[in-house]
Amino acid sequence: MSDSDDTLKIEIADKIAHLRINRTRQMNVIDPPMMERIKKIFAELDADDSVSVIILSGEGKHFGAGYDLTFAWGDTYGRDIFGQRKMLQDCVNFEYAPWDCSKPVIAMVRGYCLAGSCELAMMCCVTMASDNAMFGEPEIRFSTSPPAMIMPWVVGLKKARELLYTGDMIPAEEALACGMINRVVPDDKLEDETMRLARRMAAISIEGLRTTKAAINKGAEIAGLRQAIDYGIEQGAMLDSTETEALKTFSEIRKAEGLKAAIRWRESQFPD
């Protein structure tokens, strides 16, 4: 592969490619440079005739904690509604990478799978989860918006409303019950079971895999998935460009005491 940055690891063997996000000290958070590299890798794997199935995971204890809050998003994109819309559109274009790939993509999740990382996992065809995995979209607690409003399409309106209105996290077994993921396995069996499923898929003809995925995706898109996500970008841009009281206080604490202190302050208001 063309990507040589050690924040991304790629292994290819027996028709299976495994892409690992490797920013373990930062809980595998994602920034714009990494977004571009991951999109490029997916495009290359899609064009690689030796690959039938792709596994996406995070190295270490966590799949990912979403987008990198230490990155200067506001300075890069601008803080007005037009800049925030461009930012959300770029994030959505990135998150579509596993969806738009013509080959099956399996998300292998352990630990935290939050915010943009949770959306990325939901954009994958199948999600295998460790019994220690936790899923959630906490953005609303900080008066920001999920870039891709994919959750209602995966878990249904009622559960999506509950999770998106509160920002609560749920454990793997609850994620399984609501259809967010496919299987829960013991953490020490996660890699083996994910590879077992990938090998089972890789035994199918690539033509069969591609046409079946295309049919499933197109059905969701005809039903309005892309239009709904596009509308979510417009609404999200309005929220992200509005300085709510929660966001103002969060930003002040972050500036004075650091990001961890700001997160602790906000989370302390949700004791249940």
Secondary structure, DSSP 4 states (H G I P E B T S, - for coil): -----TTEEEEEETTEEEEEE--GGGTT-B-HHHHHHHHHHHHHHHH-TT-SEEEEEESTT-SB-SB-TTS-HHHHH-SSHHHHHHHHHHHHHHHHHHHHSSS-EEEEE-SEEEHHHHHHHHHSSEEEEETT-EEE-GGGGGT---SS--HHHHH-HHHHHHHHHH--EEEHHHHHHTTS-SEEE-GGGHHHHHHHHHHHHHTS-HHHHHHHHHHHHHHHHHTTHHHHHHHHHHHHHHHHTS--HHHHHHHHHHHHH-HHHHHHHHHTT---
